[in-house]
């Protein structure tokens, strides 16, 4: 695995911190969709 490769949320160690696991899933999906809604300035 290369350092720039994205880990699927299931490949990461679960976090005990509130919302972190769900946030990881959301960010992974956002990246997979090529960052929809991103505005370049």
C-alpha positions in Angstrom: 0.0 0.0 0.0 1.2 3.5 -0.9 0.9 6.4 1.5 -1.4 8.2 -0.8 -3.9 5.4 -1.2 -7.2 5.8 0.6 -8.2 3.3 3.2 -11.7 2.1 3.2 -13.3 2.8 6.5 -13.6 -0.9 7.2 -9.8 -1.1 7.0 -9.2 1.4 9.7 -9.2 0.7 13.5 -12.6 1.8 14.9 -12.5 5.0 16.9 -14.2 5.5 20.3 -14.5 9.2 19.5 -18.1 10.4 18.9 -19.0 10.6 15.1 -15.5 9.7 13.8 -16.5 6.4 12.3 -19.5 7.9 10.5 -17.4 10.9 9.4 -14.8 8.5 7.9 -17.5 6.8 5.8 -18.9 10.1 4.6 -15.4 11.5 3.6 -14.5 8.2 1.8 -17.7 8.3 -0.2 -17.2 12.0 -1.0 -13.6 11.3 -2.3 -14.9 8.3 -4.3 -17.3 10.7 -6.1 -14.5 13.1 -7.0 -15.3 15.7 -4.4 -18.8 16.9 -5.4 -19.6 20.4 -4.3 -16.0 21.5 -4.1 -15.5 25.1 -5.2 -12.1 26.1 -6.5 -11.2 29.7 -6.0 
